[in-house]
Amino acid sequence: MFVIVVYDVDVERVNKVNKYLKRYLFWVQNSVFEGEINKDLMDKMMSGLSKILKEKDSAVVYIFDGFRIERKILGVVKGFTDNII
């Protein structure tokens, strides 16, 4: 499956999140990662990322699996979420 991760974290954790996500995906822009990943690694990545995020942090994971598109939000929900994709 193809995954895009977008995050908004406190400046104190930016490098930690960046370094962590580089284990699984490619860094394409500030606070944006993407790449192909299998289900097991995806679950492991999501679990580890959840442990890094604190109360004001947020990460949005877009999962493209064939024709199915899913969005998962970790941490704080920011903005409207009703009509995305």
C-alpha positions as a printed Julia matrix, in Angstrom:
85×3 Matrix{Float64}:
   0.0    0.0    0.0
   1.08   3.59  -0.57
   1.08   5.91   2.46
   1.42   9.66   3.0
   2.08  10.94   6.53
   1.65  14.62   7.38
   2.41  15.82  10.89
   2.22  18.93  13.04
   4.21  18.56  16.25
   5.82  20.84  18.78
   9.24  22.06  17.67
  10.86  19.97  20.43
   9.7   16.74  18.74
  10.15  17.59  15.05
  13.55  15.91  14.76
  12.42  12.88  16.73
   9.36  12.34  14.5
  11.43  12.97  11.37
  14.12  10.48  12.4
  11.48   7.89  13.37
   9.51   8.11  10.13
  12.69   7.84   8.03
  12.84   4.19   9.17
   9.66   3.46   7.21
   9.06   6.1    4.52
  10.79   8.71   2.35
  11.03  12.31   3.52
   9.65  14.49   0.69
   9.02  17.85   2.35
   8.98  19.42   5.82
   6.54  17.36   7.89
   5.61  15.1    4.95
   6.63  11.5    4.31
   5.46   9.02   1.69
   6.17   5.55   0.36
   5.15   1.96  -0.08
   4.75  -0.06   3.11
   3.21  -3.39   4.06
   0.49  -3.89   6.69
   2.8   -5.19   9.43
   5.27  -2.31   9.12
   2.38   0.14   8.88
   0.95  -1.09  12.19
   4.39  -0.9   13.8
   4.97   2.62  12.44
   1.56   3.85  13.65
   2.1    2.4   17.12
   5.53   3.98  17.5
   4.37   7.32  16.16
   1.46   7.36  18.62
   3.95   6.97  21.46
   6.01   9.96  20.29
   3.08  12.37  19.91
   2.09  14.48  22.9
  -1.13  16.34  23.82
  -0.96  19.14  21.2
   0.6   17.07  18.39
  -1.2   15.72  15.35
  -0.43  13.35  12.47
  -2.62  12.43   9.53
  -1.95   9.2    7.66
  -3.44   8.73   4.18
  -3.51   5.09   3.09
  -3.98   4.22  -0.59
  -4.67   0.52  -1.08
  -5.82  -0.17  -4.61
  -8.98   1.87  -5.12
  -9.55   2.2   -1.37
  -8.41   5.38   0.38
  -8.39   5.68   4.14
  -7.37   8.47   6.47
  -6.27   7.95  10.06
  -5.67  10.74  12.53
  -3.27  10.35  15.43
  -3.3   12.85  18.26
  -5.3   16.07  18.09
  -7.9   16.46  15.34
  -7.37  19.84  13.68
  -9.76  21.42  11.19
 -12.75  19.87   9.49
 -12.72  16.14   8.81
 -16.14  15.56   7.22
 -15.52  15.95   3.52
 -11.93  14.97   2.86
 -11.3   12.44   0.06
